[in-house]
Structures are given as structure tokens and as C-alpha cells.
Amino acid sequence: MRTVFVAGASGFIGQALIKRLLQETDNRVIAVSRVERESDHPRLTWKKCDLFSLKDLNESLEGCDSAYYLVHSMLPSAALTQGEFYDFDLLLADNFARACRKASVGHVIYLSGIVPETQQMSWHLKSRLEVEETFRLMLPRVTTIRASLIIGPKGSSFTILKRLVERLPFMLCPSWADTSFQPVDLGDMLNVLIRCLDDETVQNQTFDVAQPEVLTYRELIERTAKMMGKVARIIRLNWIPLGLSRFWVALITQTTKDLVFPLVMSLRYPMIVRESHRWPYPADVSTPIGESLRRALSEKVQGKFMGFVPTQHYVRSIQRLPMPNHHSAEWATKEYFNFLPQLFFFLIKAEVQGNFCKFYLLRKSWTLLTLEKSVERSTPDRQLLYVRGGMLATAHPRARLEIREVLGGKYLITAIHEFYPSLPWFVYIYTQAIAHVWTMRRFGVFLDSNRKTI
């Protein structure tokens, strides 16, 4: 009996996968969630785990043989999140790869997206490729399954499409309505994911998975409407910017823009299976689209896609910065301690004593922020500093700043996690939060100038 880890277990694919794993295999399953969950199955263990925490992941992955990675970070993970979703995705992938490597996980199966045959693509698709690259660089055995829209109840993309059909008497669509793609049935996708666990002939490779039929988004909308007893009236207006259509999609479907915007911006690119990467077992993906639609429409989905909403006001802020050649995250952290007083030379001073760094305003008695370096958990390519207090912070055991190298040192990621500001929340959002992002951008310029002078 092997132990299989499922990251993204609370999503609609993760939940369905766990059910099939328990029904069709004798494996033990470790599933993780941000909140405590109980298990009613002897081979299923739910663990509370924040995927942004390397410590949590290290503990959760201990003893696991294989792992599924079904994570996409487009929804908010804190009361205030700062940064681009693709930087969040990159950090999560780097976290996961580091933890898998430490736990000696032998095989990782990643659900990615079909890549269009073009040099240009949306950041939603670029992000999937960066996750793939992260895993290939850091892990010994990775199987990548690429898909476009997965048709199934509770799937975010299909539910958005369904709500458009339900709520609009007609749709004004730009050119994306006639973009070609190949969807896949949820059950068929589960066939593929489960086969990857044991079939060594498909492991450590990349495959495109989809139903055989090619159709356009317009055709899928029309078929969905017909099965719902409605008529889809689609008016194509090429002059409508794609960026504008994402706003009305979010409004009509009551879906957060954090989820809608990246998805809509990917609709301009055809997602067609490449023959050289086609899944080698046609019977696994043979469900007709009509049957997929019938199954997906059989279950009613209510509520909004809002993501994790914490009960406390804490901050997560992630920025991607240039990485000067021949330097490390350890070097960048030291430079940051020198850079900040230079940027605010008339106000802020910094003092480093042993593993502590204090930033103070004008005089040492007015401490703004105190950081303590974790010597045990810091490495040259990842520096971890805990927030220990100061006038701008409320001390919390998990509040931390980390500076790490990603993609083999190609970029630097700076991240603040679970930071609890001492300022009133409304005041913090429009003062300190804005100042932090501006400061990190200036630090990025500083690092870039170092890279150009080397």
C-alpha cells in the first residue's frame, strides 16, 4: 500500500479524485486543506496545511510516496493579497517541489493547461508552464497532464459558462466566441490521473488530454443552452475588447474578478491537442461531449467563487524581482537591509545585531519593525525572517518575510505571509500596504541595476 498526497484536495477535481482513489485502489490518501476537516474513511487523512508554508508542507508530506498537484492560485488567500496570481503560483510550486524533495516523494503528477502553438499566450497559460518548469528542475519524476476546460459539476469554468446561459437573454461576445478548443469530461480526466499513478509507460512525460471533438466556445454555449431548454443568442462584435468582456462575465456570473480575468484572457488562444503529445489510451477519454454536459448540468451549484476568506485581517504580499547573476537570496537579503535605509535615509535607520534586524524611525526607541532570521530554516537560496514586532506590526508566531530564488535562480521572490498590521485595517490598506509594494518595486530596480553592472 502506497501513501498518495493530494494538493488541491478541496477543489472539485481533488474531491472527485479522492473518491475514485478510495473506491478503485487500496492506497492511503493524505489530503490537505486550509481548515480542519474530519475523515469518515479509514484510508483518508485530512491535514490542515497552508501551502504557502514550507514547514506545513514538510510535515504533511512526510511518508508520502506519490503526490498529485491540482493547485491554481487565482483566488485570494488572505484578507489582503498583493501581487500577481502567477507569482503566487510560482511560489507555491517552488514550495511544493522543495517539500517533495525533502520528503523523497518519488513521483509527482501535475494537472496543467494545454499550451497553444503560438509564441504569445496569456499569463494564465504562462503560469502553468512556469510550474511545469519548476517541477522539472527540482524533482526527479514528474508526469504532466495538460487539459483545457474540464466539464463537470462544480468546475469553476463550466459553472461560469452555465450561469451566462441561465442569466443572459443574449450575449455580446468578442472574437473569443469562435476560438477552437477541446474540452474533457471530469470522469475521463480522473481515468487519466489514476492511470498515471501505476502505469510506468506514461510516467515522467507530458500529455495533452481531451475528448476527440473540436468545437468553439460558441458551439459549447449553444449545446449547453439546448440541454437547459434555452436558446443561446450570441452576437459577435469584434470591436469589443477582450479585457472589457471579462468585467461583464464577472458581474453576470457573480464570480470574483480574480478568477474570471485570467480565464477570460486565455480564451483567445486555441487549445487543441498536439498529436505528438496525445494521451496514448483513447478509451480513457471517450465520453461524448453531450454526455459530459448532461452529467455536469445534473447538479445544481449555488453561491459564489470567492476563495478562502479568513476570519482575521492578515496580509499576504508577493513580488517577483530580477535576480542578479552569481548572487543568492542570502546576498539579496543583506542588500535589502542596506537598501531600505538608503531609500528612506531621512526617516528610517536599520540596525543588524546577530540574527535580528531592526528598522527604526529617527531614533532607536521608535522601532518600526523587528525581524529575526531563522538560522535553522534559512538556506543560501531561501532566507526566512520572522516578524517579532515593532510599531507597524502585531507580533504573531507565523508572521514572516521570505526572500527566495525560483526557477533555478532566474528570479527572486519576496513574500510577506500572515502579517498582522498594528495600524487600523482601513488606514493600513491605504498607507503601509501601498508603501510596501512601492518599496519592493524600488528594490527590484536596485537589483536590476546590479544585474546590469555585473
C-alpha positions, 0 to 999 in steps of 0.5 A: 500500500502506497501513501498518495498526497493530494494538493488541491484536495478541496477543489472539485477535481481533488474531491472527485479524485479522492473518491475514485482513489478510495473506491478503485485502489487500496492506497492511503490518501493524505489530503490537505486543506486550509481548515480542519476537516474530519475523515469518515474513511479509514484510508483518508487523512485530512491535514490542515496545511497552508501551502504557502508554508514550507514547514506545513508542507514538510510535515504533511508530506512526510511518508508520502510516496506519490503526490498529485498537484491540482493547485491554481492560485487565482483566488485570494488567500488572505484578507489582503493579497498583493501581487500577481496570481502567477507569482503566487503560483510560482511560489507555491510550486517552488514550495511544493517541489522543495517539500517533495524533495525533502520528503523523497516523494518519488513521483509527482503528477501535475494537472496543467493547461494545454499550451497553444502553438503560438509564441504569445499566450496569456499569463494564465497559460504562462503560469502553468508552464512556469510550474511545469518548469519548476517541477522539472528542475527540482524533482526527479519524476514528474508526469504532466497532464495538460487539459483545457476546460474540464466539464463537470459539476462544480468546475469553476469554468463550466459553472461560469459558462452555465450561469451566462446561459441561465442569466443572459437573454443574449450575449455580446461576445468578442472574437473569443466566441469562435476560438477552437478548443477541446474540452474533457469530461471530469470522469475521463480526466480522473481515468487519466490521473489514476492511470498515471499513478501505476502505469510506468509507460506514461510516467515522467512525460507530458500529455495533452488530454481531451475528448476527440471533438473540436468545437468553439466556445460558441458551439459549447454555449449553444449545446449547453443552452439546448440541454437547459431548454434555452436558446443561446443568442450570441452576437459577435462584435469584434470591436469589443475588447477582450479585457472589457468582456471579462468585467461583464462575465464577472458581474453576470456570473457573480464570480470574483474578478480574480478568477474570471480575468485570467480565464477570460484572457486565455480564451483567445488562444486555441487549445487543441491537442498536439498529436505528438503529445496525445494521451496514448489510451483513447478509451480513457477519454471517450465520453461524448461531449453531450454526455459530459454536459448532461452529467455536469448540468445534473447538479445544481451549484449555488453561491459564489467563487470567492476563495478562502476568506479568513476570519482575521485581517492578515496580509499576504504580499508577493513580488517577483524581482530580477535576480542578479547573476552569481548572487543568492537570496542570502546576498539579496537579503543583506542588500535589502537591509542596506537598501531600505535605509538608503531609500528612506535615509531621512526617516528610517535607520536599520540596525543588524545585531546577530540574527535580528534586524531592526528598522527604526524611525529617527531614533532607536526607541521608535522601532518600526519593525523587528525581524529575526532570521531563522538560522535553522530554516534559512538556506543560501537560496531561501532566507526566512525572517520572522516578524517579532514586532515593532510599531507597524506590526502585531507580533504573531508566531507565523508572521514572516518575510521570505526572500527566495530564488525560483526557477533555478535562480532566474528570479527572486521572490519576496513574500510577506505571509500572515502579517498582522498590521498594528495600524487600523485595517482601513488606514493600513490598506491605504498607507503601509500596504501601498508603501510596501509594494512601492518599496519592493518595486524600488528594490527590484530596480536596485537589483536590476541595476546590479544585474546590469553592472555585473 
